[in-house]
Amino acid sequence: MGDSQSTSDKLIVRNDALEAMGMALKEEIVELKEEFTIYKDALESGMLTSRPKQCDVPKPKKFKEARSVREVDNFP
């Protein structure tokens, strides 16, 4: 009879451990759902877009001087 008591005690301990693991997993799932909701809201509002903002860049002025082929050939 002592052997069945030992087996029963082991099963109770194992059951308690499994219940604790199940509760920990449920809490983790709740936290992950909350984090997912935050990221989803951020994406929907456009906060996490990777597009750079457009900025105005000044355009270069036209070259007004005469160009000489000799000067281009003699360029150091």
Phi, psi and omega in degrees: 000332179296329180291321180290327177294319179296317179296319179297317179297318179297320179294322179295316179296316180296319179298317178298319179295318179294321178296320178295318178296319179298318179294319179296319178295320178298317179296319179297320179297318179298316179297318180294322177296319178296316179295319178300318180298320179297313180295320180297316178297320179295319179293319181293329180275354178084014181288335185253026180286148183259006179286129176287152179287144179285139175225154180278127178248129181295140180275144180292150179282153180292147177284124187256346183274160179286145180255138180241134179295324180298319179295324179291319179292327182270009182294127184293000000 
